[in-house]
């Protein structure tokens, strides 16, 4: 186990592993060594994170310290990172991006979800969302031209910048709110993924990393 005596700063952080086969959100404590590297003590352990993985850290407070780093050492319950840091005012770890994602959704039955994920065409009332999207490791918050009932099962067609493929996912609608007189896309719809192909998860992770790197450069 590594000694902590040389560390100069301690932060409670959220740890995103966007490059994992299934993106991970974990909690831990980041401590900075006097050589500039950081050690992460991960509450749930480091399983699933490998050398050279890219991690995104956030304090989750109003004026976040956001870090993007590369894993240079892996222990059972800790990691060491080479990182850059930037203080930002954005409260969300993955901020709303202009033209971020192409999303279509449709209410569905469990049988329709099985058929859709198996590759069958599903006609019906597909809704095209505003491309301004909040996205995270677990779901999306989109703006829709029409409301949908909470807890609805959804078919999701997802297009990710930099990836030529359109991905088929399923989700559950968590929340829908808005004013029909407000705008062209007046309803804010929050959804949680139920299933996502590994390729889609990896493409979204790669896009997330590119966005985080761009934010660090601002």
C-alpha positions as CSV (number, residue, x, y, z in Angstrom):
1,X,0.0,0.0,0.0
2,X,1.3,3.5,-0.9
3,X,2.1,6.0,1.8
4,X,0.1,9.3,1.9
5,X,2.6,11.5,3.8
6,X,3.9,13.4,0.7
7,X,0.4,14.4,-0.6
8,X,-0.5,18.1,-0.5
9,X,-4.2,18.1,-1.4
10,X,-7.2,15.8,-0.8
11,X,-10.4,15.9,-2.9
12,X,-13.6,13.9,-2.7
13,X,-14.2,13.1,-6.4
14,X,-16.5,11.4,-8.8
15,X,-14.5,9.1,-11.1
16,X,-15.6,8.5,-14.7
17,X,-14.0,5.7,-16.7
18,X,-15.4,6.5,-20.2
19,X,-13.1,4.0,-22.0
20,X,-14.4,1.0,-20.2
21,X,-16.6,-1.5,-22.1
22,X,-19.4,-0.3,-19.9
23,X,-18.7,3.3,-18.7
24,X,-18.3,3.5,-15.0
25,X,-19.1,6.1,-12.4
26,X,-17.3,5.6,-9.0
27,X,-16.5,7.6,-5.9
28,X,-13.2,8.1,-4.3
29,X,-10.6,10.4,-2.8
30,X,-7.9,12.1,-4.9
31,X,-4.6,13.0,-3.2
32,X,-1.8,14.9,-5.0
33,X,1.9,13.9,-4.6
34,X,4.6,16.5,-4.7
35,X,5.7,15.2,-8.1
36,X,2.4,16.5,-9.5
37,X,0.7,13.1,-10.0
38,X,-2.5,12.1,-8.3
39,X,-3.5,8.9,-6.4
40,X,-7.1,7.9,-6.4
41,X,-8.4,5.8,-3.5
42,X,-11.6,4.2,-5.0
43,X,-14.4,3.2,-2.6
44,X,-15.6,0.4,-4.9
45,X,-12.1,-0.8,-6.0
46,X,-10.3,-0.4,-9.3
47,X,-11.6,-3.5,-11.1
48,X,-12.3,-2.8,-14.7
49,X,-9.8,0.1,-15.0
50,X,-6.5,-0.6,-16.8
51,X,-3.1,1.1,-17.5
52,X,-3.3,3.9,-20.0
53,X,-7.1,4.3,-19.5
54,X,-8.4,7.9,-19.6
55,X,-10.3,9.0,-16.5
56,X,-12.3,12.1,-15.9
57,X,-12.6,13.4,-12.3
58,X,-14.9,16.0,-10.8
59,X,-15.4,17.3,-7.3
60,X,-19.1,17.7,-8.0
61,X,-19.3,21.1,-6.3
62,X,-20.4,24.5,-7.6
63,X,-16.9,25.5,-8.7
64,X,-15.6,22.1,-9.8
65,X,-12.1,21.1,-10.1
66,X,-12.3,18.9,-13.2
67,X,-9.3,16.7,-14.1
68,X,-8.6,14.5,-17.1
69,X,-5.8,12.0,-16.6
70,X,-4.1,8.8,-17.8
71,X,-3.7,5.8,-15.6
72,X,0.0,5.0,-14.9
73,X,-0.4,2.6,-12.0
74,X,-3.2,0.3,-10.9
75,X,-3.6,-1.2,-7.4
76,X,-6.4,-3.2,-5.8
77,X,-8.1,-0.1,-4.4
78,X,-6.1,2.8,-5.8
79,X,-4.8,4.3,-9.1
80,X,-2.1,6.8,-10.0
81,X,-2.7,9.3,-12.7
82,X,-0.9,11.9,-14.8
83,X,-3.5,14.7,-15.0
84,X,-4.3,18.2,-16.0
85,X,-6.7,20.3,-13.9
86,X,-9.1,23.1,-14.6
87,X,-11.6,24.9,-12.4
88,X,-15.0,25.2,-14.1
89,X,-18.4,26.7,-13.0
90,X,-20.4,24.0,-14.9
91,X,-22.2,21.9,-12.3
92,X,-22.8,19.0,-14.6
93,X,-19.9,16.6,-15.5
94,X,-21.0,16.4,-19.1
95,X,-22.3,19.9,-20.1
96,X,-24.8,20.6,-22.8
97,X,-23.1,20.6,-26.2
98,X,-24.2,22.3,-29.5
99,X,-25.0,19.6,-32.0
100,X,-23.9,16.9,-29.6
101,X,-25.9,13.9,-30.6
102,X,-28.6,12.7,-33.0
103,X,-31.4,11.2,-31.1
104,X,-34.8,9.7,-32.0
105,X,-37.1,8.1,-29.5
106,X,-40.3,6.1,-29.6
107,X,-42.6,4.7,-26.9
108,X,-42.6,0.9,-27.0
109,X,-43.8,-2.3,-25.4
110,X,-41.3,-4.8,-24.0
111,X,-41.9,-7.0,-27.0
112,X,-41.2,-4.1,-29.4
113,X,-37.9,-3.5,-27.5
114,X,-36.9,-7.1,-28.0
115,X,-37.7,-6.9,-31.7
116,X,-36.0,-3.6,-32.2
117,X,-32.8,-4.7,-30.5
118,X,-32.8,-7.8,-32.6
119,X,-32.7,-5.6,-35.7
120,X,-36.4,-5.5,-36.8
121,X,-37.8,-2.2,-38.1
122,X,-40.3,-0.5,-35.8
123,X,-42.6,2.0,-37.5
124,X,-44.7,4.4,-35.5
125,X,-44.4,7.8,-33.9
126,X,-40.7,8.4,-33.7
127,X,-39.8,11.7,-32.1
128,X,-36.6,13.6,-33.3
129,X,-35.0,15.5,-30.4
130,X,-33.2,18.8,-30.4
131,X,-29.5,18.0,-31.0
132,X,-28.6,20.1,-28.0
133,X,-28.1,17.2,-25.5
134,X,-27.0,16.7,-21.9
135,X,-25.5,13.2,-21.7
136,X,-23.9,11.1,-19.0
137,X,-22.6,7.6,-18.5
138,X,-26.1,6.4,-17.8
139,X,-28.6,8.4,-19.8
140,X,-29.6,11.5,-21.8
141,X,-31.5,14.7,-21.1
142,X,-33.1,15.8,-24.4
143,X,-35.6,18.4,-25.6
144,X,-38.6,17.0,-27.4
145,X,-41.4,18.6,-29.4
146,X,-44.0,16.5,-27.6
147,X,-44.5,15.1,-24.0
148,X,-44.3,11.5,-23.0
149,X,-45.5,9.7,-19.8
150,X,-43.0,9.1,-17.0
151,X,-41.7,5.5,-16.7
152,X,-42.4,4.9,-20.4
153,X,-40.2,2.3,-22.2
154,X,-38.4,3.8,-25.1
155,X,-36.7,2.7,-28.3
156,X,-33.7,5.0,-28.8
157,X,-31.8,5.6,-32.1
158,X,-28.5,7.2,-31.3
159,X,-26.0,8.9,-33.6
160,X,-22.6,9.8,-32.2
161,X,-20.2,12.3,-33.8
162,X,-17.2,10.6,-35.2
163,X,-19.0,7.2,-35.5
164,X,-20.6,6.4,-38.9
165,X,-23.0,3.8,-37.3
166,X,-26.5,4.5,-35.9
167,X,-27.0,2.6,-32.7
168,X,-30.1,0.9,-31.3
169,X,-30.7,1.3,-27.6
170,X,-33.5,1.0,-25.1
171,X,-34.3,3.3,-22.2
172,X,-36.9,4.2,-19.6
173,X,-38.2,7.8,-19.4
174,X,-37.4,9.2,-16.0
175,X,-38.9,12.7,-16.2
176,X,-40.8,14.9,-18.6
177,X,-41.6,18.6,-18.0
178,X,-42.1,21.7,-20.0
179,X,-44.4,24.4,-21.4
180,X,-46.0,23.7,-24.9
181,X,-45.8,27.4,-25.7
182,X,-42.1,27.7,-24.8
183,X,-40.2,26.8,-28.0
184,X,-40.0,24.3,-30.9
185,X,-38.7,21.7,-28.4
186,X,-40.6,22.7,-25.2
187,X,-40.4,19.4,-23.3
188,X,-37.3,18.3,-21.4
189,X,-37.1,14.5,-21.3
190,X,-34.7,12.7,-19.0
191,X,-34.1,9.0,-19.9
192,X,-32.0,6.2,-18.4
193,X,-30.5,3.6,-20.7
194,X,-31.7,0.0,-20.2
195,X,-29.5,-1.5,-22.9
196,X,-26.7,-0.1,-25.1
197,X,-24.5,-2.1,-27.5
198,X,-20.8,-2.2,-26.4
199,X,-19.9,-0.4,-29.6
200,X,-22.2,2.4,-28.8
201,X,-20.9,2.7,-25.3
202,X,-17.3,2.8,-26.6
203,X,-18.2,5.4,-29.3
204,X,-20.0,7.6,-26.7
205,X,-17.0,7.2,-24.3
206,X,-14.6,8.3,-27.0
207,X,-16.8,11.3,-27.8
208,X,-17.0,12.2,-24.1
209,X,-13.2,12.1,-23.8
210,X,-12.8,14.4,-26.8
211,X,-15.3,16.9,-25.3
212,X,-13.5,16.8,-21.9
213,X,-10.2,17.3,-23.6
214,X,-11.6,20.3,-25.4
215,X,-13.0,21.7,-22.2
216,X,-9.6,21.4,-20.5
217,X,-8.0,23.4,-23.4
218,X,-10.4,26.3,-23.0
